Amino acid sequence: MNDDVVPDASRYEELRLIRAFLRLTDPGKRQKVLECAERLAQEAPPAAATPALVATDASEPVRDVARPTE
């Protein structure tokens, strides 16, 4: 299995977002993007049965946590 292959469109979008963010060198712009993404995520309905990345604050490493299924 090739680990470099993105299995679906949502993963492709995630990678695009991460790559774009990593290209930002201005700390102010990075902070604006982060705040915007967090604001949009709060407004979004919960995703159904997909893993979520969770961190309690910016100093903690992000870890993958599966959401409960219904």
N, C-alpha and C positions, 0 to 999 in steps of 0.2 A: 504494500500500500504506500502511495506517495503522500507524505505528510504535508507537502507544499500545495496540494490541491485543495481549494476551498469547496466544501461540499454543497453550499447553497448560496443564494443571493444575499441573505441576511449576514452571513459570515463575510462575504465580499464587502458589503457596506461597512461592517465593523473594521475590517482591515484598512479600507480607504480612509475612514475617520482617524484611526490611529496613526497611519502614515502621514496624513495631512497635519495632524497635531504635532507630530515629532519634527516636521519641517519648520515649524514656527520657532524662531530664535528669540523673539521679543517676549520677555516675561509678562508684560502687560497684555499682549495679544493672547498669549497662552491662558492667562487668567480669565480673560473675557470669554474665550471659547469654552473653558471649563464651566464657568458660571452659566453660560447659555445652555450648554448641554445638560447640566444638572436641573436647570429650570424647566427645560422641555421634558426631561424624564419625569419630573414630578407631575406634570400636566398629563402625561400619557397614561392610558389605561394599562393595567398590569398585563404583561405578556403571558400567554397560556403555556404552561409546562415547558419553559425554556430556562436554561441556567442563567443566573444573574451574577454579576460581579459585585461583591459587597466589600466595603471598607467602612469602618466607623469614623475615621477621620483621615486627613491627607497624610499624616505621618505613619499610618499603618499600611502594610503591604496589602494589595488587593488580592482577594482569594475568590475562587469559583465556588459558588454555593447553588445547589439545585433548589428550585422552587418546588413547593409541594404540588402534587397533581390532585385533581378533583375526581 
